[in-house]
Amino acid sequence: MTMIHTSTGEFAALLAAQANPVSVLLKPDAPANDPRAVRTWAGVMAIVAASASPVVIWIDCTTSGPYTIPAGSYEMARAWLVGAKLGNPEENKLRAPDGVKLRNLGGLASSVWLDAFPSTAPTFAFDTVSPAQPPVLGLVLGATVKNSGSRALADVAGGGGPGLILGLLIGGSVESTSSAPFMALAPGAVALVSAFAPGSNPANLISGDATTAVQIIGTSGVQTPLSVGFAGSFSYGPSNAAWSGDTAHRPTFNAGDCPGFSYFDSTIGKPVWWTGAAWVDSAGAPA
């Protein structure tokens, strides 16, 4: 991947030389003449806006200390936040005060740490293309997101099909100093959690009422209930089970396995649920 920077007067020349930048290093204390790094969030966002592909945003706060993202709503365009110092999250630390909204973030990786303080609005927001193509947020390779605010970090809308897929993979973890969950499910919403060797097992990961559903894919190691405020249905599914497709490719389960598993059936244009014995629609009718 190519590192590029946005020193004064050089941004237009950089774009002319490279039409599709894919990587940028955020190093707040970088010297003004350092060609490898940007020093501000505005510089990072200029790179993201200019790229035709998702950008990898490397974070290096080794000597500057945690970097505070300025208040504002930012289109991340599936960008990833990645720690430049593997194994030491204190050197890859970001703060997101209330008023920071990261839209359509792809994920966090490699020991990056994001401490968020949402109170009036969520820190993460997503634009769902369709119920069959839900947004995905990954926390992998030691990445940590901490909720230090008073409300959920992400709101998951209802309307059929998974509203969000959260990947907690190989040390990816969620922490909290508040009673607010990582994600709050709206009535009727479905969330998928793909968990493989997660780095933590939070008790306040998800909240939702009795009409909501959560599916854990790939492991039985995530505790239930996921939150004191979660009252919906909860199920485990095998790691190779598809969550959407046509009728002919619905997952095949043994009798009694994975009750509550949801699948968006593109043939009939709506989600269906596996009861442990049969597929049914939202009204409980055979589907």
ZIVENZI-V262572 format. One record per helix or strand. SS is the DSSP state (~ for helix, > for strand). FROM is the first residue (numbers start at 0). TO is the last residue. Records with the same first field share a line. If there is no record, write none. Layout:
SS->FROM-TO / FROM-TO
This chain:
>->2-3 / 22-25 / 36-37 / 55-58 / 66-68 / 71-74 / 79-82 / 92-95 / 99-102 / 106-108 / 112-115 / 123-124 / 129-129 / 132-132 / 135-139 / 143-146 / 153-155 / 161-168 / 172-175 / 182-184 / 189-195 / 205-207 / 212-216 / 229-229 / 232-236 / 243-244 / 260-264 / 269-273 / 278-279 / 285-285
~->10-16 / 40-49 / 88-90 / 246-248
